[in-house]
């Protein structure tokens, strides 16, 4: 595959994604840039905006070299590669979509067709990082330690430590390959997950807004689901319950929604907690998920991700 | 990659493309079905409708086993894989686009986003067959002789025997890999090209209609370009000139076109011939391509494909 790259990629290339990247995007940006550079291509990692907490934890604690690019300097690049991204939405306006030459993603709903000149790879693995690791495995190129730990962290994070139903054998294989080449501290996964479970000194509203999905179902039913993926979920909910409920109540009115709730996922213990403020939403969740609210909260054993919850509840509208 | 397939592909799968497939599609359908079958997947080759002449030449002269599926039996399959295809246009109505699980293509303009559940691979090589051959090369699986010769023929045909500007190093590498494993007759390429150069007993109109591209430029300028890729172009043009000119004249009026012409490509000698019936088209081609018509015809040295001609002439409207 080496020839193919050098054949098609010319000029100064930015490997990038939507701004404010999470760990999967950061890992793909840094990892894929490294692979291309080692193939003699003038590729640059394009991290734009604020980096999510898990990625920051790795970058800062494991001495990974990284740099960010400004919105303004983006226009200095000749071509673009999008990783863990396949839509125009949210992309920097300085990226000319006709100059996007490659797309690597793992999400089902994509807008890949608008990128008329892009080579496209979309495969349904748990983490986009797995697709990048496979390219290293196939090419026989050695990865730097920083990229290894970032890509490993991305796979662990995206698959909820291999517990999510989106996990595939390929994710496990890629992570195994990396792990053999890493000397990880024993508590690595717990420490990374704790990094995104730290509510100290942060506004509850800001934290919730980081992971919200709003859906218009047939333009008739409108709902928003907030998700918290943390370690020590029970304590975090308890400490912040009042603020979360207040926020849900306020947002339901403000956005004129039919349903609104929070689903919390305990990354270590593998259970969910749901918070809801109105009887309509509570009744929907009780019917759809076979749970029983006590006041505004309920715990459910087993791990359910939001992307799995949405199709279940949609059948009950 | 073997695990990934067996993980995601379930049930009875049809590997298919738009009906009336050309040699690239036929080769991909038969070749990819074979690879999947060897991975234990219940995959079936889905050739629908009439097979183009080059593919028929190989199927009939080199004892390749093949079967066709009827429009009706398509609904008996659980999932679909599209090869050398990424659009809905022209697909059988019996293919539920939500059941398309994989797309392998090499064309820039695609509709891949409408296939919400499909893993997507779109890479700009000369022949889609190259992408299939690479999968065999990577997996270490042996190909049957029939698939080897079909895939080789597809790469030769799509790249005009490696002369077209769309040819990449990957096409050459894949073809080399196949050639080493084949005992081809010396005149194989010429015989295959002759198979599509045989006008004997055929209606000129039918032959021209097999390779026509009509374009609406900004909904203002409308033009149609017919293409003939043959061996012995000069003789074929001479023998059929009257019918071709009559057809162009008639079609220009019928379709209410601004421009219409035929571009002929000599597959062996590497030159073009253009036929046009009206002064407006002749003047456009003369300016854009630096040629000079003598009557209704002109010869131009060097090989120019229609996909290269279109952007050149569009600048002159």
Interface residues (C-beta under 8 A of the other chain):
Chain A: X3 X4 X7 X8 X108 X109 X110 X111 X112 X113 X116 X117 X118 X119 X120 X121 X122 X123 X124 X125 X138 X168 X169 X170 X173
Chain B: X3 X4 X7 X8 X108 X109 X110 X111 X112 X113 X116 X117 X118 X119 X120 X121 X122 X123 X124 X125 X138 X168 X169 X170 X173
